[in-house]
Amino acid sequence: MTGLVAWLLVLMGFAEASPLQIEINGSTRELYSERNALIIAESAYQNQAWASLEHVQKEIDLLHQTLDKQGFVVKVERDLSGDELRTALHEFATLEGSKEGSAALVWYVGHGTTFRGRGYLVPVDAPVTTDSQFKKIAVEMGMVRQEFTTIQSLHTLLVINACFSGAIFETMGEQKGYEAPGRADREYYEYLLHPGLQIIARGAKDVEVPANETFARAFTDAVRGESVPPDGPNRLVTANKIALHLTNVDLGGITPKIQNVGQNSGDFVFSPVDTNPATEEDLKSTTPQRAANSDSAAQNESGADEKGDEPAAVSPREPDSPDHPVNERVLGPDKAAWGFLAVGGSMIGLGAAFVQDARQASQAYPLLSSQEVSEFRPKVEVTFAGGWTAIATGAVVSTVSTVKLFKRGQERKARKSTARPQP
């Protein structure tokens, strides 16, 4: 029943996957059936050897807002332990990554390190590298790379914003680097249909990177087509073009690296529907924020830190512009919710009828022989169980539909009360 309920929740729009179509010589082809993204953000480290990362919330906001406008279903995981980090990566690779023809993006921001020639992602519960438990808790970058080599998505992009992130390319052997897409229109877009796993590392294997959101900002600017001209009539921006752009951006003298894993040469594709730069107001996203301490909370209230950096975009509320894509989807008419509410009520009624029939049938047992009872009982039990299953499923569907409709009603009221005239 759990699987049925999960499927119904997806169908009802709580996880909305958006396809991406491209036009090749006048005919429309679906490049991605859906697009999914996992953002893993480690900031509140428990061991003093690993400094807290105050910029992480800004980075989450930048990525979440940009990918949401692209049509990605975005999942954010904050401050994971070693076991939780492994689980999050594995579940994303085996669930979202099992969908053929889809696009899967994973972004890690947090500490990274090397130990005895190997690179590691550092979860929030990791001890110092000299501790005997470090290798057990930290997540080896080679394992992360291997986790995604068998993924079924058409294109997968893994981005690591951490110190020593280039260590993920170790032991990979000779791989494909950047390929300039100097092809005719049809050949180029057919090339995009090839599968591919690409990795972008913020720096080399022996390079420490600054703790700021500069890298994420340069990446999202390119995704929106602001700093990388969209390619061709389909207005596409690819991971290779973004990586080439990042090598020409001032990132403190640090040059990111990109490689294709294996022999597949596909290129991850973005469609920059939003060509306007993200504003601080845009970045007031719906992603949750954890205040690490009173100092960071005070910084959030003031909107700027003591070093004079730009205001932190950390407010958890959505942009209040009525025509913002998030609000268009959330506040629009929802006939589906009403339909599922009716379906849930019908399932409850049907289940109740089954239960009642099973009870009446069981009352006839004294009138039957033992052989007849043994033949009849399994059918009654199946009917009884099926009835209760229908009641339970109908109750879940009805409750979720009611909550969704109530929330949308409240949001419509809030929208009316805060609506501003458009210029």
N, C-alpha and C positions, 0 to 999 in steps of 0.2 A: 504494500500500500504506500510505503514511503516513496518509492520510485514514481508511482502514479501521481502523488501529491506534488512532487518536485517538478514533474513534467507539466502539470496544470499551472504551477506558479510561473514557469517560463512562458507558457502559452498565454497567461494573463498579462504579461508585460512587465513583470518585476525584474526580468533579465532580458533586455531587448538587444538582440544581435542584429547588426546592420550589415548587409552585403555591400560589395563594391563591384560595379560594372564598368567596363571600358568599351570604347568603340574602336573597332578595327575595320578600316575600309568600308565604313557605312553599316556594318553589322555590330550589334551589341552583344558582348560576351561577359559572362560573370567571372570576374577574377577571383573574388573571395565570397564564399557563401555567408561568412560572418567574420567578425574581428573581435578578438579577446585580448585583454592586457592584464598583467599582474605586476603591481608595483610593490616591491619589498623594501621597506624603509627601517633601517636600524639607527636609533639615535640615543635612547636612554640606556647607556651601558652601565652594568652593575659593578664592574671592576674599574677602579680608578686608573688602571693602566691604559684604559681606552677612554678617551675624552668624549663627552656628550657632544652630539652634532646638532647645533642650534639651527642650521639652515635647512634641515630635512623637511620641515613642514612647508616651507616655500617651494621646495622642489616637488613635493607631492601635489601642491596646488597647481603649479605650472603644468605638470604632466596630466593630471586628472582633467583639468579644464580643456586642454588641447585635444587629448584623445577622445574625450566625450563628444566634442564637436565633430570629430572625424567619424563617429559612429561605432567606436569601440565599447564593449562592455568591460568596464574597469573594476578590478578588484584590488583593494589596498590592504596589505598586511603590515602591521606596525610592531616593532620591537619583539622579534621572535627569538626564542631560544634555539639552540642547535637542532634539537629534534623537531621543533616546529618549523624551522627553516627548511629542513630536508623534506618534511611532509608537504609543505606548501609548494615546493618546486615539483615534487613527484606528482601530487594531485593535479596541478595545472598541466603538466606534461601528459598525463594519462587521461585526463578528462577533457579539458578544452583542446589539448593537443591531439586528441584522437579523432577530431572532426576533419575529415578530408576536405580539401578545397577551402579551408579557413586560413586566417592569419593569426598568429600568436606572438605577442610581444611581452617580454619579461624585462623589467628594469630593477636593478639592485642599487641602492644607495646605502652606504654604511662603511665601516672600516674594512680594509683588506690588508693582508700581510703575507709575507713569505716565511717559510720555516723549512730548513734543510732542503732547499731547492724546489719546494712546492708552494703554490699559491693557495691562500685560504680566504674565504669570506668569513667575517668575524661576527657571530651572533651576539646578542646583548649579554648572554650569560657566560661568555668565553673568559677563561683566565688568561694570564700572561703566557707567552709562547713557551717559556721554560717549564711551565707546570706540566706534570705528567698527563693531565686530563685535557690539555689543549687540543691535541689531534683527535680526541674522541668527540669533543664538543664542536669545534670549528668545522666548517664545510669546505672540503677541498674543491678548488675550482675545476680540476679535471673531472671530478664526479658530476659537477653541474653541467659541464659541456657534454659528458657522456649521457646524462639524463635526457638531453634533447636531441640526440643524434637519431633516435628512432621515432621521433614525433611524426604524426600523420598530417599535420597542417601543411598546406602548400608552401607557405613561407613562415619562417620563424626568425625573430630578431631578439637577441639577448644583449642587453646593454649593462655594463658594469661601471658604476661611478664610485670607484674606491681606489685607495693606494695600491700600487703593485698589480693593478688589474690585468696588465699585459701578460701576467704569468699564466692566464688561462690558455694562451696559445702554445705553451710549452708542451713538448711531446706530440704535437699535432703533425709534425712533418711538413712537407711542402704543401701549401694551400693556395687557393686562389685569392688574390688581392683585388684591388679596385680595377674594374674594367670599364673603360669609357664607352658609353652606349652609342657609338657612332654607326648606327644601323638605319636602314630604311624603315619607314613607319611600321609596315606590316611585320617585318622581320624582328624589329625591336619589341613590339608588343607580344609576339609569339614567344620571344625569349623570356618575357616576364612570366609566362605560364609554366616555366620550368620550376621544379621544387628547389628549395634552398634553405639552409640554416646559416645565418650570419651572426657574427659576434662583434660588437663595438666595445672596446676597452678605452677608458678615459686616458690612460697613460701606459707606459711600458712596464715591463716586469720589475724594474728596479727604480721606479719613479713614485715618489710621494706626491699626492695631489692636494690642493687646498680645499678646506671644508667650506664650500660655498655652492650656490646654485647656478654659477656662471655656465657650466657645461650643460645643464638641463635647459637653461634659457636659450642658449645657442641652438640646441637640438630642437626645441619646440618652435623657435622662430623659423627654422628650416622646414619643419613639418608643415607649418601654415603657409609655406611658399613666400614668406616675407623676405628671406635672405637667399633662398635658392629658387631661381625662376622655374615655375612648373613646366614640365616637358610636354610638348605636343598638344593636340586638340583635347586630349583627356586631362590635361592639367595635372600631371602626376609628378610626385617627388619620390625618388627611390632612396633606399638606405645607402647605396654606394655614393649617390650624389650628396647626401647629407654628410657622410663621412669625409668626402673630399672637401666639402665646405668647412667642416670642423677643423681640418688641418690648416686652413687659411685664416681662422679666427684667433684672436689674441686670447688664449687660455692660460696666460701666465707662463708662456714658453713651453707648454706641455702639448705634445702632438698625439691625439687619439689614434687608435689603430682599428682597422676593420679587416676581417677575413671571412671567407666562406668556408664552412666545414665540409670536408669530403669533396667529392667531384661534382656535386650539384651546383649549378651556377645561377639559380634563381635570385631575384632581387626583391626585397621587401618593398611594398608600395604604399605610399600615402596619397590621399587626394585632398589637397589643401583648399577645402571649401571656404575656410575663413582666412582671408588674406590680410585681415587687420591685426596689428600687434595686440597681444594681450595686455590689458590695463590692470592696475591694482584692483579696481572694482571687479573686473572679470574674474580675478583669481580668488575671490571670496567663495571658495567651493564648498561642497557638501561633505568633504572628507573630514573625519574626526581628528581632533588634535589633542595630544596629551601634553599638559604643561609639566615640564621636567622639574622646575623649581620656581620659587617665588620671583627670582630674578628674571627668568624668561617670561613669567606672567606679567611682570611690570613692563617688560620690553614690549609685549604684545599690546598692552593698553596704550602705550605711547606711540606705537607704530614704527619706532625706529630704535636701533641699539645705540650704545654709547660710542661706537666707532663711526657713527655717521652714515651707516649703510642705508639703503633705500628702505622705506616702510615695509614691514613684514606682512605679507598677504596671508593671514592666518585665520581670518574670521570663518567660522564653519557654516555660515548661511550662504544660500545661493545668490547669484546675481539677481537683482530685482527688476531688471528690464523685462517688460512683458513679452518682447519678441526674442528673448534669449532662447536658444534651442532647447535648453533643459526645461524652461517653463512651457514652451510650446508643446513638448511631449507630456509633461506632467499635468498641465492645466487644460489640455484639449479634451473634447468630448470622448467619453469612454463607454461606448456601447458594449464592449466586450465584458467589462466588469458586471454590468447589469445582466448580460447573458449568462455569465457564470454563476451569478447569484441565483438565477432561475434554475440553472442546472443543479446547483447544490441543494436547493429546496426539493427538486424532483427526486434527487438521489436519496434524500432523507425519507421522503414519503414512500418511495419504492422499497427502501430497506426496511422501513417499519412494517410494510405489508408482508414482506418475506418472513420477518421475525414472527409476526402474528400467525401466518400460515404454518410455520414450523411448530409453534407452540400448540396450536389446535391439533396438528397431526400427531404430536407426541402424546396428547391426551387419549388417543385411540389405542395406545400400546396394550392396555389391559384386555381389550377385545380381540387381540391377535394372538396367534400361536407364537412360540419362541422362535421358530424358524422364520415366520413372517416378520417378526420384530427385527431379527438380525439382518434381514434383507432390506427392511424399510428404514432402519435407524440411520445408516450412512447418508441417505438422501436427505433426511430431515436435518441432520447435523450440518451438511453442506449448505442447505437453504438457510439455516439459522446463522451460520458463520458469514455467508454471503450478505445476508441482511444487515448484520451489524457492521460489516466492512463498508457497505454502501452508506449506512448512517454516519459512520465516522468520517469517511471521505467527504460526504456531502456537508457535514458540519465544518470541516476544515475549509472547503471551497467557499461556503457561505460566509464564514467568519472573515476570511481574507478579503473576499469581495466587498463586504460591508466596511471593513477597515479602510480599504483602498478608496471607496466612494466617499467615506467620511473625510479622509485626509484631503481628497481633491476638493471637496466642498469647502473645507477650511482654507485651502490655498486659493480658491477662487475669491473667497471673501477678502483674504489678505491682499490679493492682487487688485481687487476693486478699491480697497481703502488706500493703497499705496500707488496706484497708477498715476503716472505723470503724463502730461500732453507731449506727444512726439514732436520734435523740431521739424 
